[in-house]
Amino acid sequence: MDRKGLFLIYTGEGKGKTTASLGVTLRAVGRGMKVKYLQFIKSKERTYGEALALKKLGVEMEQLGIGFTWTKTPDEHRAALKQAWAIAKEALNDPTIDLLVLDELNNALAISKFPIDDVLPLHEVIEAIHNRPSQMHLVVTGRNAAKELVELADLVSTVEATKHYYERGIPAVKGLEF
């Protein structure tokens, strides 16, 4: 292919980062592109609307995480992150993928409750992104995007939180959050 793959980041404190990546995914599928979608934090123990929809569209999606950092032990999270990064590295080297989404990678890289640099090293992430197949588009989502990734990206959109129904005590809504 003669096109250059672009690197897009959706970050910030507001709701809509994963949703934005799903919009890009929908467009890519509509154009006949091969898409792979990997989630770093969400667990396959729960059912998410985006996983159900992407399956219907024939998009390969994997939940590689085990949930929020307070739901399991640091060792369990570290093992999941190590395995997730191995899967993501493999995908980042796959020349048959037109669009790769690494949902919640920013969140994973920003974990500070326990050490992660030995299982998800930022320098390896940067190297893998830089060395991915030249035609591969890449989308990375999640809060707290590392400045090194921001510098490397072709597009960075920051989603602001202006108002959210969580503030009124309304919990996560099926079909809107999951």
C-alpha positions as CSV (number, residue, x, y, z in Angstrom):
1,M,0.0,0.0,0.0
2,D,1.2,3.5,-0.7
3,R,-0.6,5.3,2.2
4,K,1.0,6.2,5.5
5,G,-0.6,4.9,8.6
6,L,-1.6,7.6,11.1
7,F,-1.3,7.5,14.9
8,L,-4.3,9.0,16.7
9,I,-4.7,9.5,20.4
10,Y,-8.0,10.2,22.3
11,T,-7.3,11.3,25.9
12,G,-8.6,13.5,28.6
13,E,-10.9,13.3,31.6
14,G,-14.2,13.4,29.7
15,K,-16.4,10.6,28.5
16,G,-16.0,9.6,24.9
17,K,-12.5,8.4,24.2
18,T,-13.5,4.7,23.6
19,T,-16.6,6.0,21.7
20,A,-14.3,8.0,19.4
21,S,-12.2,5.0,18.7
22,L,-15.3,3.0,17.9
23,G,-16.4,5.7,15.4
24,V,-13.0,5.4,13.7
25,T,-13.4,1.6,13.7
26,L,-16.9,1.9,12.2
27,R,-15.6,4.0,9.4
28,A,-12.7,1.7,8.7
29,V,-15.0,-1.4,8.6
30,G,-17.2,0.5,6.2
31,R,-14.2,1.0,3.9
32,G,-13.4,-2.7,4.0
33,M,-10.3,-2.4,6.2
34,K,-9.1,-5.1,8.6
35,V,-9.5,-3.9,12.1
36,K,-8.2,-5.3,15.4
37,Y,-9.4,-3.8,18.7
38,L,-7.6,-4.6,22.0
39,Q,-8.7,-3.3,25.4
40,F,-6.1,-3.1,28.1
41,I,-8.2,-2.6,31.2
42,K,-11.7,-4.1,30.5
43,S,-12.1,-7.7,31.5
44,K,-13.7,-10.5,29.5
45,E,-15.5,-11.4,32.7
46,R,-18.0,-8.6,31.9
47,T,-20.1,-8.0,28.8
48,Y,-19.7,-4.7,27.0
49,G,-21.9,-3.3,24.3
50,E,-19.0,-2.4,22.1
51,A,-17.8,-6.1,22.1
52,L,-21.2,-7.3,21.1
53,A,-21.4,-4.8,18.3
54,L,-17.9,-5.4,17.0
55,K,-18.5,-9.1,16.9
56,K,-21.6,-8.5,14.7
57,L,-19.4,-6.5,12.4
58,G,-16.7,-9.2,12.2
59,V,-14.1,-7.1,14.0
60,E,-11.6,-9.0,16.2
61,M,-11.8,-7.6,19.7
62,E,-10.1,-8.8,22.8
63,Q,-10.5,-7.7,26.4
64,L,-7.1,-8.2,27.9
65,G,-7.4,-6.6,31.3
66,I,-8.9,-7.7,34.6
67,G,-10.8,-4.6,35.5
68,F,-10.0,-1.5,37.6
69,T,-6.8,-1.6,39.6
70,W,-8.6,-1.8,42.9
71,T,-10.5,-5.0,41.8
72,K,-7.6,-7.4,41.9
73,T,-4.1,-7.7,43.4
74,P,-1.2,-5.8,41.8
75,D,0.4,-9.2,40.8
76,E,-2.8,-10.2,39.0
77,H,-2.8,-6.8,37.2
78,R,0.9,-7.0,36.3
79,A,0.5,-10.5,34.8
80,A,-2.5,-9.3,32.7
81,L,-0.6,-6.2,31.5
82,K,2.4,-8.3,30.6
83,Q,0.2,-10.7,28.5
84,A,-1.7,-7.7,27.0
85,W,1.5,-6.1,25.9
86,A,2.7,-9.3,24.3
87,I,-0.5,-9.5,22.3
88,A,-0.4,-5.8,21.4
89,K,3.3,-6.1,20.3
90,E,2.3,-9.0,18.0
91,A,-0.6,-6.9,16.5
92,L,1.7,-3.9,16.0
93,N,3.9,-6.1,13.9
94,D,1.1,-7.6,11.8
95,P,1.2,-6.1,8.2
96,T,-2.4,-7.4,7.5
97,I,-4.0,-5.1,10.0
98,D,-5.2,-1.8,8.5
99,L,-6.4,-0.2,11.8
100,L,-5.3,-1.3,15.3
101,V,-7.0,0.2,18.3
102,L,-5.3,0.0,21.7
103,D,-8.1,1.1,23.9
104,E,-7.2,2.1,27.5
105,L,-3.4,1.8,26.8
106,N,-2.9,5.3,28.2
107,N,-4.7,4.3,31.4
108,A,-2.5,1.2,31.7
109,L,0.7,3.2,31.1
110,A,-0.4,5.7,33.8
111,I,-0.8,3.2,36.6
112,S,1.1,4.4,39.6
113,K,-0.4,2.2,42.4
114,F,2.2,-0.5,41.6
115,P,5.2,-0.8,39.3
116,I,4.4,-1.6,35.6
117,D,7.5,-0.5,33.7
118,D,9.0,-4.0,33.7
119,V,5.8,-5.5,32.2
120,L,4.6,-2.6,30.1
121,P,7.7,-0.5,29.4
122,L,7.0,2.9,27.8
123,H,10.2,2.8,25.8
124,E,9.0,-0.5,24.2
125,V,5.6,0.9,23.4
126,I,7.2,3.9,21.7
127,E,9.6,1.7,19.7
128,A,6.7,-0.7,18.7
129,I,4.5,2.2,17.6
130,H,7.4,3.8,15.6
131,N,8.3,0.5,13.9
132,R,4.7,-0.7,13.1
133,P,4.0,-1.5,9.5
134,S,4.0,1.8,7.6
135,Q,0.4,1.5,6.3
136,M,-1.1,0.6,9.7
137,H,-3.3,3.3,11.3
138,L,-3.2,3.2,15.1
139,V,-5.6,4.6,17.7
140,V,-4.7,4.8,21.4
141,T,-7.2,5.8,24.0
142,G,-7.4,6.6,27.7
143,R,-6.7,9.2,30.3
144,N,-3.3,10.6,31.0
145,A,-1.6,10.1,27.6
146,A,2.2,10.0,28.1
147,K,3.8,13.1,26.7
148,E,6.1,10.9,24.7
149,L,3.1,9.3,22.9
150,V,1.5,12.7,22.4
151,E,4.7,13.9,20.7
152,L,4.8,10.9,18.4
153,A,1.0,11.1,17.5
154,D,-0.3,12.6,14.3
155,L,-3.6,13.6,16.0
156,V,-4.4,14.1,19.7
157,S,-7.9,14.9,20.8
158,T,-8.5,15.7,24.4
159,V,-12.0,15.0,25.7
160,E,-13.0,17.5,28.5
161,A,-15.5,16.8,31.3
162,T,-17.8,19.7,31.4
163,K,-20.8,17.9,33.0
164,H,-21.6,14.3,33.7
165,Y,-24.6,12.6,35.2
166,Y,-22.3,10.7,37.6
167,E,-22.1,13.9,39.5
168,R,-25.8,13.6,40.2
169,G,-25.4,10.0,41.5
170,I,-26.6,8.3,38.3
171,P,-24.5,5.1,37.9
172,A,-23.0,3.7,34.7
173,V,-25.8,3.2,32.2
174,K,-26.1,0.0,30.1
175,G,-25.7,1.0,26.4
176,L,-24.0,4.3,27.3
177,E,-21.0,3.2,29.4
178,F,-20.9,-0.6,28.8
